[in-house]
Amino acid sequence: MKLTANRWAQWLVYGDHYSLQLEDDGLLLESRHHRQYIPFSAWDGQLRVSRGLLWGTISLTGYTEEGDPLPFEVFGLPWDHAQQAGQTIYRHYQAYIARYQKRLAMIRPSLLAELDALVNAPGYARVTQLRTAQQTVLNKLEGEGIPVSFLANLDESLATTLAPVLQADSSWLKARNQQWQAAMLNQWQTWFDQVESSPLNAGQREAVLTDESHTLVVAGPGSGKTSVLVARAAYLIESGQAKPEQLLLLAFGRDAATELKTRIKTKTGHEVNVTTFHGFARQQLAEHQGQAPIISPLASDETAKSAWLTQTLAEHWQQSSTRKAWDKLHQQHALPLDDNAELSACAHENRLHTWIWSRLSRVIQANTTKRALTDRLASFDEQSALKNELAVIWPLYQAYKQALKAEQAVDFDGLIVKATKLFQQRKFVTPIQFVMVDEYQDISPARLAMLEALCHGKTDSETQSPRASLYAVGDDWQAIYRFAGADVSLTTEFAQRFGDSEICWLTTCYRYPSTLGSVAQQFIGQNPKQLSKQLDYARDKASTKTPKSIKVITDDKLEKTLASLEKKHAKAEHAVSVMLIGRTHAIRPDALESWQNAYPSLALRYTTAHASKGQEAHYVFILGMDDGVFPAKPRSLSLDEALLGKNEEPVEHAEERRLFYVALTRAQKQVWLVHQKGHASSFVEELKGYL
């Protein structure tokens, strides 16, 4: 059926539609300049025939794929024919609807089954599962020729029911997971009460039950992050969601790995693979390449490193071009040597070795070409001096690589690189489905690349689901290892990096009271690039006493304060722990041993601020809080710092602030900030404003 305006009407309507033709599955509209096809699947069946002075008009509304309305009108039609055409079109449309309703009825059970499977999944439902269900439903509809936009016309109730899946509605998925978690919290309540020495709190329980493809658990100081890692591993095994061999827990140090492994074995009776990043890389290379890589003495033996560098420097300095580059640095006072020192006699100098290894290590980590490194340096104002440093380090790097090749060995950075390539090749199937990382804030780009290669080996499904989930536990406020290659933005930008992600918060601190915590939080919260969080303090609920937790003293009052503590705890059954923390080893008091003898009620120990991470004591003294000491005095930009990239954090001393926060939050009761009279650092002055 085709209905067209006469020539006079066509001339009057000019550019508007003047012809309508009924096709098998839609309507074809024509104007003088173009044709417009409206499939029945993009029309709601509503059609209006109106009468004018001379002719009739048919009005209808089509819809885009996005559901946006597109109104159409066909003018200049004979009135009586227009009425009949409207009735014919409507009957034809109804027949079309009936045909597709019959098709939809055949697949309706399977569509609802996809939704039911997601709703009733036995565990936490991930975004990838929602997208898989979405794609399956879309494929089934497409197989029957039913566009999503047409579904409501065929079965409005079904379209409403399936909307969360069709739209991949993240808010619906969150609500579904909250209902599931509520059920699990009730079902496993006794278990959560008993899995650790103290019942897990609400935040810890939620973190244990969260199982997105990428989960970040932000854990404040003393908030029980280790308990969460242990409980999650135990829960996955005991709930039947994972077998022990499907779990991998990674820590940055052997002691932390051993503690986690022991606690999980105690809770579950099962051996779980808990190791360091390097240990895991070595395991996998040994398993899948037939033998364990040999670790070069240059990576593991300080004596061997020193001997190799001494010999290599002596050899390089015999080459005129290389010697000239070194002499240039020496003349510019860029080397840690005395001005009148003869370079040839300094090949064994420890200070020079330290200077070299700090830069050489960063070049080794970069694992790239000299041209690429030079390009990185071009953005710095100090690029000339930095390129001078690179000029002497690059030959050492080449010699280092040659030494490893001759030994058929690797260093620790090479272990990570080789393991990453192994996972990227995906030539084997790994049983690992759950990867958990402790102290994630210390992650480096190279280690994260290994994790991504392990976790993100794609399946054959259209949704490209990760083969293993990543569960990261850490605290960006305690990220203190930028000098070693760590990148705090990998934590603060976790959600942006991994679209399918969830962030949980452990905000109840069990270590210290709010009188300490509120001051520490005000101090660390000055950096807007860090994750914002508000901690609460369990000790405030247990005691109404809130003594002053942070005090500032001069160093001549230190021994007197220790004597006062000794007197206070002289009758204590056990010695109270006292941690003395300094920015570097150089701050360690010479009188430490004599103090220990003089104050037997105090268990004294000294540690650096970096080494204090993960420790705690009843009382803490932060020594050397002097101007230029803590925070450390900024140095001129060096090659190793430049290769880390520009620090884009908007506050001064961002890393030093986090380091001070770590030191400050080691105390359970009180902290003393100790400085020389008249030389208090900017951190001390700032804290005074919060006290």
C-alpha positions as CSV (number, residue, x, y, z in Angstrom):
1,M,0.0,0.0,0.0
2,K,1.3,3.4,-1.0
3,L,-0.4,6.8,-0.4
4,T,0.9,9.9,-2.2
5,A,-0.2,13.6,-2.3
6,N,-1.2,14.9,-5.7
7,R,1.3,17.2,-7.6
8,W,-0.3,20.4,-6.5
9,A,-0.1,19.2,-2.8
10,Q,3.5,18.1,-3.3
11,W,4.4,21.5,-4.6
12,L,2.7,23.2,-1.6
13,V,4.4,21.1,1.1
14,Y,7.7,21.6,-0.7
15,G,10.3,19.9,1.6
16,D,8.0,18.0,3.9
17,H,7.0,14.3,3.5
18,Y,4.2,13.8,1.0
19,S,4.3,10.0,0.5
20,L,3.8,7.0,2.8
21,Q,4.3,3.4,1.8
22,L,3.5,0.3,3.9
23,E,6.4,-2.2,3.8
24,D,6.4,-5.7,5.4
25,D,8.2,-4.5,8.6
26,G,7.8,-0.7,8.6
27,L,6.9,2.5,6.8
28,L,8.7,4.4,4.0
29,L,8.2,8.1,4.0
30,E,9.2,10.3,1.0
31,S,9.8,14.0,0.4
32,R,11.2,15.9,-2.5
33,H,14.8,15.5,-1.2
34,H,15.0,12.2,0.7
35,R,13.4,9.0,1.9
36,Q,13.0,8.0,5.5
37,Y,12.4,4.4,6.6
38,I,10.7,3.8,10.0
39,P,10.9,0.1,11.0
40,F,8.0,-1.0,13.2
41,S,10.5,-1.9,15.9
42,A,11.3,1.8,16.1
43,W,7.7,2.9,16.4
44,D,5.2,2.7,19.2
45,G,2.2,2.1,17.0
46,Q,0.7,5.4,17.7
47,L,-0.7,7.2,14.5
48,R,-2.9,10.2,14.2
49,V,-4.9,11.2,11.1
50,S,-6.0,14.8,11.0
51,R,-8.1,16.7,8.5
52,G,-7.2,20.1,7.0
53,L,-9.1,22.4,4.6
54,L,-7.9,20.6,1.5
55,W,-6.3,17.2,2.6
56,G,-5.4,15.0,5.4
57,T,-2.2,14.6,7.4
58,I,-0.7,11.5,9.1
59,S,1.4,12.1,12.1
60,L,3.6,9.5,13.9
61,T,6.7,9.3,16.1
62,G,9.7,7.1,15.5
63,Y,12.5,6.5,18.0
64,T,16.3,6.4,17.7
65,E,18.3,3.5,19.0
66,E,18.9,5.6,22.1
67,G,15.2,6.0,22.6
68,D,15.0,9.6,21.6
69,P,11.7,10.6,19.8
70,L,11.7,11.6,16.1
71,P,8.3,13.1,15.0
72,F,7.2,12.7,11.4
73,E,4.3,14.1,9.4
74,V,3.1,13.3,5.9
75,F,1.1,16.1,4.3
76,G,-1.2,16.6,1.3
77,L,-2.9,13.1,1.5
78,P,-6.5,12.6,0.3
79,W,-8.7,12.5,3.4
80,D,-10.7,9.4,2.8
81,H,-7.6,7.5,1.7
82,A,-5.7,8.7,4.7
83,Q,-8.3,7.4,7.1
84,Q,-8.3,3.9,5.4
85,A,-4.4,3.9,5.3
86,G,-4.3,4.6,9.0
87,Q,-6.5,1.7,9.8
88,T,-4.6,-0.6,7.5
89,I,-1.2,0.4,8.9
90,Y,-2.4,-0.2,12.5
91,R,-3.7,-3.7,11.6
92,H,-0.4,-4.5,9.9
93,Y,1.5,-3.2,12.9
94,Q,-0.6,-5.3,15.3
95,A,0.1,-8.4,13.2
96,Y,3.8,-7.5,13.3
97,I,3.7,-7.2,17.1
98,A,1.9,-10.5,17.4
99,R,4.6,-12.3,15.4
100,Y,7.4,-10.9,17.5
101,Q,5.6,-11.5,20.8
102,K,5.4,-15.2,19.8
103,R,9.2,-15.1,19.2
104,L,9.8,-13.4,22.5
105,A,7.6,-15.9,24.3
106,M,9.9,-18.7,23.1
107,I,13.0,-17.1,24.7
108,R,11.4,-15.4,27.6
109,P,12.3,-18.2,30.1
110,S,15.9,-18.1,29.1
111,L,16.0,-14.3,29.4
112,L,14.6,-14.5,32.9
113,A,17.0,-17.3,33.8
114,E,20.0,-15.0,33.1
115,L,18.6,-12.5,35.6
116,D,17.8,-15.2,38.1
117,A,21.3,-16.6,37.9
118,L,22.7,-13.2,38.7
119,V,20.3,-12.5,41.5
120,N,20.8,-16.0,43.1
121,A,24.5,-16.3,42.4
122,P,26.2,-18.1,45.3
123,G,28.6,-15.3,46.0
124,Y,29.4,-11.6,45.5
125,A,28.3,-10.7,41.9
126,R,30.9,-8.8,40.0
127,V,30.5,-6.2,37.3
128,T,31.9,-8.6,34.8
129,Q,29.1,-11.1,35.6
130,L,26.5,-8.4,35.0
131,R,28.1,-7.5,31.7
132,T,28.2,-11.2,30.7
133,A,24.5,-11.5,31.5
134,Q,23.8,-8.3,29.6
135,Q,25.6,-9.6,26.5
136,T,23.8,-12.9,26.7
137,V,20.4,-11.3,26.8
138,L,21.3,-8.9,24.0
139,N,22.5,-11.9,21.9
140,K,19.3,-13.8,22.5
141,L,17.2,-10.8,21.5
142,E,19.3,-10.1,18.5
143,G,18.9,-13.7,17.4
144,E,15.2,-13.2,17.2
145,G,15.5,-9.8,15.5
146,I,14.2,-7.9,18.5
147,P,15.9,-4.6,19.2
148,V,16.2,-3.7,22.9
149,S,14.3,-0.4,22.3
150,F,11.3,-2.5,21.0
151,L,11.2,-4.9,23.9
152,A,8.8,-2.7,26.0
153,N,6.4,-2.6,23.1
154,L,6.2,-6.4,23.0
155,D,6.2,-7.0,26.8
156,E,6.5,-4.0,29.1
157,S,6.6,-6.1,32.2
158,L,9.5,-8.2,30.9
159,A,11.4,-5.0,29.8
160,T,11.0,-3.6,33.3
161,T,12.2,-6.8,34.9
162,L,15.2,-7.1,32.7
163,A,16.1,-3.4,32.8
164,P,18.9,-3.8,35.4
165,V,20.6,-6.4,33.1
166,L,20.0,-4.6,29.8
167,Q,21.3,-1.3,31.3
168,A,24.1,-3.0,33.2
169,D,22.9,-1.0,36.2
170,S,25.7,-0.7,38.8
171,S,23.4,0.7,41.5
172,W,21.1,-2.3,41.1
173,L,24.2,-4.6,41.4
174,K,25.4,-2.8,44.5
175,A,22.0,-3.2,46.1
176,R,22.0,-6.9,45.2
177,N,25.4,-7.4,46.7
178,Q,24.4,-5.6,49.9
179,Q,21.4,-8.0,50.3
180,W,23.7,-10.9,49.8
181,Q,26.3,-9.5,52.2
182,A,23.5,-9.0,54.8
183,A,22.5,-12.7,54.5
184,M,26.1,-13.8,54.8
185,L,26.8,-11.7,57.8
186,N,23.9,-13.3,59.5
187,Q,24.8,-16.8,58.3
188,W,28.5,-16.4,59.3
189,Q,28.1,-14.3,62.3
190,T,29.6,-16.7,64.8
191,W,32.5,-17.4,62.4
192,F,33.3,-13.7,62.1
193,D,33.2,-13.4,65.8
194,Q,35.8,-16.1,66.3
195,V,38.0,-16.1,63.2
196,E,40.5,-13.7,64.9
197,S,41.3,-13.1,68.5
198,S,38.7,-10.3,68.6
199,P,35.5,-10.2,66.6
200,L,35.8,-8.5,63.3
201,N,34.1,-5.1,63.2
202,A,31.4,-4.2,60.6
203,G,34.0,-2.6,58.2
204,Q,36.3,-5.6,58.3
205,R,33.4,-8.0,57.7
206,E,32.2,-6.0,54.7
207,A,35.8,-6.0,53.3
208,V,36.1,-9.8,53.7
209,L,32.8,-10.3,51.8
210,T,33.6,-7.9,48.9
211,D,34.9,-9.7,45.9
212,E,34.9,-7.3,42.9
213,S,37.3,-7.9,40.0
214,H,39.5,-5.2,41.6
215,T,39.0,-4.4,45.3
216,L,41.0,-1.8,47.2
217,V,40.8,-2.0,51.0
218,V,42.0,1.3,52.4
219,A,43.3,0.5,55.9
220,G,44.2,3.2,58.4
221,P,47.0,2.7,61.0
222,G,46.0,0.0,63.6
223,S,42.8,-0.8,61.8
224,G,43.4,-4.6,61.5
225,K,44.3,-5.0,57.8
226,T,46.2,-8.2,58.5
227,S,43.1,-9.6,60.2
228,V,41.1,-8.8,57.0
229,L,43.6,-10.6,54.8
230,V,43.7,-13.7,57.0
231,A,39.9,-13.7,57.4
232,R,39.3,-13.3,53.7
233,A,41.6,-16.2,52.8
234,A,40.0,-18.4,55.4
235,Y,36.5,-17.3,54.3
236,L,37.1,-18.1,50.7
237,I,38.3,-21.6,51.5
238,E,35.8,-22.4,54.2
239,S,32.8,-21.1,52.2
240,G,33.9,-23.3,49.3
241,Q,34.4,-20.4,46.9
242,A,38.1,-21.2,46.5
243,K,40.5,-24.0,46.9
244,P,43.8,-23.3,48.7
245,E,45.8,-23.5,45.5
246,Q,43.6,-20.8,43.9
247,L,44.8,-18.2,46.4
248,L,47.9,-16.1,46.1
249,L,48.9,-13.6,48.8
250,L,51.8,-11.2,48.1
251,A,53.7,-9.2,50.7
252,F,56.7,-6.9,50.3
253,G,58.8,-8.6,53.0
254,R,59.6,-12.1,54.0
255,D,58.6,-11.5,57.6
256,A,55.1,-10.2,56.6
257,A,54.7,-13.2,54.2
258,T,55.7,-15.7,56.9
259,E,53.2,-14.1,59.4
260,L,50.3,-14.2,57.0
261,K,51.1,-17.8,55.9
262,T,51.3,-19.0,59.5
263,R,48.1,-17.3,60.6
264,I,46.2,-18.7,57.6
265,K,47.5,-22.2,58.2
266,T,46.4,-21.9,61.8
267,K,42.9,-20.8,60.9
268,T,42.3,-23.1,58.0
269,G,44.7,-26.0,58.3
270,H,45.6,-25.4,54.7
271,E,48.8,-24.3,53.0
272,V,48.3,-21.2,50.9
273,N,50.9,-19.6,48.6
274,V,52.0,-16.6,50.6
275,T,55.2,-15.1,49.3
276,T,57.0,-11.9,48.2
277,F,56.8,-10.5,44.7
278,H,60.3,-11.8,43.9
279,G,59.6,-15.1,45.5
280,F,56.5,-15.6,43.4
281,A,58.2,-14.5,40.2
282,R,61.0,-17.1,40.9
283,Q,58.4,-19.8,41.7
284,Q,56.6,-19.3,38.4
285,L,59.7,-19.1,36.2
286,A,61.0,-22.3,37.8
287,E,57.7,-24.1,37.3
288,H,57.0,-23.0,33.7
289,Q,60.6,-22.8,32.3
290,G,62.0,-25.9,33.9
291,Q,64.5,-24.4,36.3
292,A,64.7,-21.6,38.8
293,P,66.5,-18.5,37.6
294,I,70.0,-17.9,39.1
295,I,70.1,-14.7,41.2
296,S,73.3,-12.8,40.5
297,P,75.6,-12.0,43.4
298,L,75.4,-8.4,42.1
299,A,71.8,-8.4,43.3
300,S,72.2,-10.3,46.6
301,D,75.8,-9.9,47.9
302,E,77.0,-6.5,49.0
303,T,80.6,-7.6,49.0
304,A,80.3,-8.8,45.4
305,K,78.6,-5.6,44.4
306,S,81.4,-3.5,45.8
307,A,84.1,-5.6,44.3
308,W,82.5,-5.5,40.8
309,L,81.9,-1.7,40.9
310,T,85.5,-1.0,42.1
311,Q,86.9,-3.1,39.3
312,T,84.6,-1.7,36.7
313,L,85.3,1.9,37.6
314,A,89.0,1.3,37.4
315,E,88.6,-0.2,34.0
316,H,86.3,2.5,32.7
317,W,88.5,5.3,34.0
318,Q,91.3,4.0,31.8
319,Q,89.2,5.0,28.7
320,S,89.8,8.7,27.9
321,S,86.2,9.5,26.9
322,T,84.7,7.9,30.0
323,R,87.3,9.4,32.3
324,K,86.6,12.8,30.8
325,A,82.9,12.6,31.7
326,W,83.7,11.6,35.3
327,D,86.3,14.4,35.6
328,K,83.7,16.9,34.5
329,L,81.4,15.8,37.3
330,H,84.2,15.9,39.8
331,Q,85.2,19.4,38.8
332,Q,81.5,20.5,39.1
333,H,81.5,19.1,42.7
334,A,78.7,16.8,41.7
335,L,80.4,13.7,43.2
336,P,80.4,12.9,47.0
337,L,84.2,13.2,47.1
338,D,86.6,15.7,48.6
339,D,87.4,18.5,46.1
340,N,91.1,17.7,46.1
341,A,90.7,13.9,45.9
342,E,92.3,12.1,43.0
343,L,89.6,10.3,41.1
344,S,91.8,7.3,40.2
345,A,92.2,6.6,43.9
346,C,88.5,6.6,44.7
347,A,87.2,3.6,42.8
348,H,86.7,1.8,46.2
349,E,85.1,4.8,48.0
350,N,81.9,3.8,49.8
351,R,80.3,7.2,49.4
352,L,80.9,7.1,45.6
353,H,79.5,3.6,45.4
354,T,76.3,4.7,47.2
355,W,76.0,7.6,44.8
356,I,76.4,5.3,41.8
357,W,74.1,2.6,42.9
358,S,71.2,5.0,43.7
359,R,71.3,6.1,40.1
360,L,72.3,2.8,38.5
361,S,69.4,1.0,40.2
362,R,66.9,3.5,38.8
363,V,68.3,3.0,35.3
364,I,68.1,-0.8,35.8
365,Q,64.5,-0.5,36.9
366,A,63.7,1.7,33.9
367,N,64.8,-1.2,31.6
368,T,64.8,0.9,28.5
369,T,67.1,2.6,26.0
370,K,69.4,5.6,26.5
371,R,67.4,7.6,24.1
372,A,64.2,7.0,26.0
373,L,65.9,8.0,29.3
374,T,67.3,11.2,27.6
375,D,63.8,12.1,26.4
376,R,62.5,11.7,30.0
377,L,65.1,14.1,31.3
378,A,64.2,16.8,28.6
379,S,61.3,18.1,30.6
380,F,63.5,19.2,33.6
381,D,65.1,22.5,33.9
382,E,68.2,20.7,35.2
383,Q,68.4,18.5,32.1
384,S,72.0,19.4,31.3
385,A,73.3,18.2,34.7
386,L,71.1,15.2,34.6
387,K,72.4,14.2,31.2
388,N,75.9,14.5,32.6
389,E,75.0,12.0,35.3
390,L,73.5,9.7,32.7
391,A,76.7,9.9,30.6
392,V,78.7,8.2,33.4
393,I,76.0,5.8,34.6
394,W,75.0,4.4,31.2
395,P,78.4,2.7,30.5
396,L,78.1,1.1,34.0
397,Y,74.6,-0.1,33.2
398,Q,75.9,-1.7,30.0
399,A,78.7,-3.4,31.9
400,Y,76.2,-4.5,34.6
401,K,73.9,-6.1,31.9
402,Q,76.9,-7.8,30.3
403,A,78.0,-9.2,33.7
404,L,74.5,-10.7,34.3
405,K,74.6,-12.2,30.8
406,A,78.0,-13.7,31.4
407,E,76.7,-15.3,34.6
408,Q,73.5,-16.4,32.9
409,A,71.8,-14.8,35.9
410,V,69.2,-12.2,36.7
411,D,68.8,-9.5,39.3
412,F,65.6,-8.9,41.3
413,D,64.2,-6.3,38.8
414,G,64.9,-8.8,36.0
415,L,62.9,-11.5,37.9
416,I,59.8,-9.2,37.8
417,V,60.3,-8.4,34.1
418,K,60.8,-12.0,33.1
419,A,57.7,-13.2,35.1
420,T,55.7,-10.4,33.5
421,K,56.6,-11.5,30.0
422,L,55.8,-15.1,31.0
423,F,52.2,-14.1,32.1
424,Q,51.7,-12.0,29.1
425,Q,52.5,-14.9,26.8
426,R,49.7,-16.9,28.4
427,K,51.1,-20.2,27.3
428,F,49.8,-22.0,30.4
429,V,46.8,-22.2,32.6
430,T,47.2,-21.0,36.2
431,P,45.0,-22.2,39.0
432,I,45.2,-18.8,40.7
433,Q,41.9,-17.0,40.8
434,F,42.3,-14.7,43.8
435,V,45.3,-12.4,44.2
436,M,45.7,-10.5,47.4
437,V,48.4,-7.9,48.0
438,D,49.5,-6.5,51.4
439,E,50.8,-2.9,51.7
440,Y,49.6,-2.1,48.2
441,Q,50.5,1.6,48.6
442,D,54.1,0.5,48.1
443,I,53.4,-1.0,44.6
444,S,55.7,0.0,41.8
445,P,54.8,0.2,38.1
446,A,56.9,-2.9,37.4
447,R,55.2,-5.0,40.1
448,L,51.8,-3.8,39.0
449,A,52.6,-4.7,35.4
450,M,53.3,-8.3,36.7
451,L,50.0,-8.4,38.6
452,E,48.1,-7.1,35.6
453,A,49.7,-9.7,33.3
454,L,48.7,-12.4,35.8
455,C,45.2,-11.2,36.6
456,H,44.2,-9.8,33.2
457,G,45.0,-12.7,31.0
458,K,41.7,-12.6,29.0
459,T,39.3,-15.5,28.7
460,D,37.6,-16.3,25.4
461,S,34.3,-14.7,26.5
462,E,33.1,-11.6,24.8
463,T,33.1,-9.7,28.1
464,Q,36.9,-10.3,28.5
465,S,36.6,-11.2,32.2
466,P,39.9,-11.2,34.2
467,R,41.1,-14.7,35.0
468,A,42.0,-13.6,38.6
469,S,40.7,-10.9,40.8
470,L,43.0,-8.3,42.5
471,Y,42.4,-7.6,46.2
472,A,44.7,-4.8,47.4
473,V,45.1,-3.7,51.0
474,G,47.0,-0.5,51.8
475,D,46.9,3.1,52.9
476,D,48.0,5.9,50.6
477,W,48.6,8.1,53.8
478,Q,51.4,5.6,54.6
479,A,53.1,5.5,51.1
480,I,56.7,6.2,51.9
481,Y,58.8,4.3,49.3
482,R,58.8,6.6,46.3
483,F,62.6,6.6,46.4
484,A,62.5,2.8,45.8
485,G,60.2,3.2,42.8
486,A,56.8,3.0,44.4
487,D,54.0,5.2,42.9
488,V,51.3,6.4,45.3
489,S,49.0,7.3,42.4
490,L,48.6,3.6,41.7
491,T,46.6,3.6,44.9
492,T,44.9,7.0,44.8
493,E,43.8,6.4,41.2
494,F,42.8,2.8,41.7
495,A,39.2,3.3,40.7
496,Q,40.2,5.3,37.6
497,R,42.7,2.6,36.6
498,F,40.4,-0.3,37.1
499,G,36.9,0.5,36.0
500,D,35.4,-2.6,37.6
501,S,36.4,-1.8,41.1
502,E,35.1,-1.4,44.6
503,I,36.8,0.5,47.5
504,C,36.3,-0.6,51.2
505,W,37.3,1.4,54.2
506,L,38.8,0.2,57.4
507,T,38.4,3.3,59.6
508,T,38.3,2.1,63.1
509,C,41.7,2.5,64.8
510,Y,42.6,0.2,67.7
511,R,46.1,1.5,68.3
512,Y,45.8,5.0,69.7
513,P,43.2,7.5,71.0
514,S,41.6,10.4,69.1
515,T,43.8,12.9,71.0
516,L,46.6,11.6,68.9
517,G,44.6,10.5,65.9
518,S,42.8,13.8,65.2
519,V,46.1,15.7,65.2
520,A,47.8,13.2,62.9
521,Q,44.8,13.2,60.6
522,Q,44.7,17.0,60.4
523,F,48.4,17.0,59.5
524,I,48.2,14.3,56.8
525,G,44.9,15.5,55.4
526,Q,46.5,18.7,53.9
527,N,47.2,16.8,50.6
528,P,44.1,16.9,48.4
529,K,45.6,14.3,46.1
530,Q,45.3,11.6,48.8
531,L,42.2,9.7,49.5
532,S,39.9,11.4,51.9
533,K,38.9,9.4,55.0
534,Q,37.7,9.9,58.5
535,L,39.0,7.6,61.2
536,D,37.3,6.7,64.5
537,Y,39.0,5.4,67.6
538,A,38.0,2.3,69.5
539,R,40.0,3.3,72.5
540,D,37.8,6.4,73.0
541,K,34.9,4.1,73.5
542,A,36.7,2.0,76.1
543,S,37.9,4.9,78.2
544,T,36.6,8.4,79.2
545,K,40.2,9.6,79.9
546,T,41.7,11.6,77.1
547,P,45.2,12.7,78.2
548,K,47.4,14.8,75.9
549,S,48.9,12.4,73.5
550,I,51.5,14.6,71.7
551,K,54.1,16.7,73.4
552,V,56.9,18.8,72.1
553,I,60.2,18.9,74.0
554,T,63.8,20.0,73.4
555,D,66.5,17.4,73.2
556,D,68.0,18.4,76.6
557,K,64.7,17.2,78.2
558,L,64.8,13.8,76.6
559,E,66.6,11.9,79.3
560,K,64.5,13.6,82.0
561,T,61.4,12.4,80.2
562,L,62.7,8.9,80.0
563,A,63.4,9.0,83.7
564,S,59.9,10.1,84.4
565,L,58.5,7.2,82.4
566,E,60.7,4.8,84.3
567,K,59.4,6.1,87.6
568,K,55.8,5.9,86.3
569,H,56.2,2.2,85.3
570,A,58.7,1.0,87.9
571,K,56.2,-1.4,89.5
572,A,54.8,-2.7,86.2
573,E,54.8,-6.4,85.8
574,H,56.3,-6.1,82.3
575,A,58.5,-3.5,80.7
576,V,56.7,-0.9,78.6
577,S,57.8,-0.5,75.1
578,V,59.5,2.7,74.0
579,M,60.4,3.4,70.4
580,L,62.9,6.0,69.5
581,I,62.4,7.0,65.8
582,G,64.8,9.1,63.7
583,R,64.7,10.2,60.1
584,T,68.0,8.3,59.5
585,H,70.4,6.0,61.3
586,A,72.6,9.0,62.0
587,I,70.0,10.2,64.6
588,R,70.5,7.1,66.8
589,P,71.5,8.3,70.3
590,D,74.9,7.2,71.4
591,A,73.6,6.8,75.0
592,L,70.9,4.3,74.0
593,E,72.5,1.3,75.7
594,S,73.3,3.2,78.9
595,W,69.6,4.4,79.0
596,Q,68.4,0.9,78.7
597,N,70.6,-0.1,81.7
598,A,69.4,2.9,83.7
599,Y,65.7,2.4,82.9
600,P,64.9,-1.3,83.2
601,S,61.2,-0.8,83.2
602,L,61.4,0.6,79.7
603,A,62.1,-1.7,76.6
604,L,63.9,0.8,74.5
605,R,64.7,0.4,70.8
606,Y,65.7,2.7,68.0
607,T,64.5,2.5,64.4
608,T,64.4,4.8,61.4
609,A,61.0,6.2,60.3
610,H,60.9,4.0,57.3
611,A,61.7,0.9,59.3
612,S,59.1,1.8,61.9
613,K,56.3,1.0,59.4
614,G,54.3,-2.0,60.7
615,Q,55.6,-1.6,64.3
616,E,54.1,-0.1,67.4
617,A,55.0,0.8,71.0
618,H,53.4,2.2,74.1
619,Y,55.5,5.4,73.8
620,V,57.3,7.0,70.9
621,F,59.9,9.7,70.7
622,I,60.5,11.1,67.3
623,L,64.1,12.5,67.5
624,G,65.8,15.0,65.3
625,M,62.7,17.1,64.6
626,D,65.0,19.9,63.5
627,D,64.9,22.2,60.6
628,G,66.5,20.5,57.6
629,V,66.5,17.1,59.3
630,F,62.8,16.1,59.4
631,P,61.5,17.0,56.8
632,A,64.8,16.3,55.1
633,K,66.3,19.3,53.4
634,P,65.5,19.3,49.6
635,R,68.5,18.3,47.5
636,S,69.4,19.3,44.0
637,L,67.6,17.1,41.5
638,S,69.5,13.9,40.8
639,L,69.2,11.3,38.0
640,D,67.5,8.7,40.2
641,E,64.9,11.2,41.4
642,A,64.3,12.6,37.9
643,L,63.7,9.1,36.4
644,L,60.9,8.6,38.9
645,G,59.1,11.4,37.1
646,K,57.9,14.8,38.3
647,N,56.2,14.7,41.6
648,E,52.8,16.3,40.9
649,E,51.5,16.4,44.5
650,P,50.3,19.9,45.4
651,V,51.8,20.1,48.9
652,E,55.4,20.7,49.8
653,H,57.3,17.7,51.3
654,A,54.4,15.3,50.4
655,E,56.5,12.1,50.9
656,E,58.1,13.5,54.1
657,R,54.7,14.3,55.5
658,R,53.6,10.7,55.0
659,L,56.8,9.5,56.6
660,F,56.2,11.7,59.6
661,Y,52.6,10.4,59.8
662,V,53.9,6.9,59.9
663,A,56.3,7.7,62.7
664,L,53.6,9.6,64.6
665,T,51.1,6.7,64.4
666,R,53.3,4.1,65.9
667,A,52.4,5.1,69.4
668,Q,49.7,3.5,71.5
669,K,49.7,6.1,74.3
670,Q,51.9,9.1,73.8
671,V,54.4,10.7,71.3
672,W,57.1,13.2,72.1
673,L,58.6,15.4,69.3
674,V,62.2,16.1,70.2
675,H,64.1,19.0,68.6
676,Q,67.1,21.2,69.3
677,K,66.2,24.4,71.1
678,G,65.6,27.1,68.6
679,H,65.7,24.8,65.6
680,A,62.2,23.2,65.5
681,S,61.2,22.0,62.1
682,S,58.3,23.2,60.1
683,F,56.4,20.0,61.0
684,V,56.7,20.7,64.7
685,E,55.5,24.3,64.2
686,E,52.5,23.0,62.1
687,L,51.6,20.4,64.7
688,K,51.6,23.0,67.5
689,G,48.7,24.6,65.7
690,Y,46.7,21.4,65.9
691,L,47.4,20.7,69.6
